[in-house]
């Protein structure tokens, strides 16, 4: 189990916090304005990254990521 502090813009912090709560990932928003996330396994790392990307990445970044995923799935 590892605790991490995510550097998330304040305007997006609560949306990410609530989505992580829906995914049953332990997190908190202390008064200092940070978003603290407890990471217990690799699946949670993937879910956290995906959630943050989904809300903060540009359309171009998301399209590139999706294309990379398709390429990797074709190689398998």
N, C-alpha and C positions, 0 to 999 in steps of 0.2 A: 504494500500500500504506500503510495506516494502522494503528497500534497503539492499542488502547483498553483501559482498565481498567474492568471491569464491577463494579458494586456489587451483589454477590450474597450473600445470607446464607450463612454458612459451612456450614450444614446442607444446602444445595442445591448448593453449588459443585461438588462432585465429580460429581454426576449431570449437571449442565450441561456440565462439562468433558468427560466421557466421551461425551455425545451429540454435542458439537461435533467431537470426535475421529472419531466414526463418520461424520460428514458431511464429513470431510477438511478441516476448518477449523483452521488453525494457532492453537493456544492453549496457555497454560501456567498453572500454579498455583505461583507462587513462595512462598517461606517466609513472606512478609509477610501471607499469607491472601487475597490478591487473585486475581482471574481475569483474565488478560490475553489479549486476542484480537486476532489480526492480520486486518484486513479488506482484501480485495483488490478486491472488486467489489460491485455492487448485489445480486446473487444471495446473496452471503454475508451481507450486511446483513439481508436478508429471512429467511434461515435462522436467523441468530443471534436475531433478534427473535422469530421463531416458537418457537424452542426455549426461550427464557427465558419467554415468555408461557405456553407449554404447561405449564411446571413451576411457575410462580410466581403466575399469575393465578387469581383466584377463578372459580368456576363461572359466576357472573353475568357477569363480564368476558368470559369465553370465549364465552358465548352471545351477548352483544352484538356481539362481533367477528365471529362467524359470521353473524349476521343482517345486518351491514353488508356482508360479502362477498357474500351472496346478493343483496342489493339492487343492488350494483354490477354483478354478473354479469347481472342482469335488465335493467339499463339499457344494456348493451352490445349 
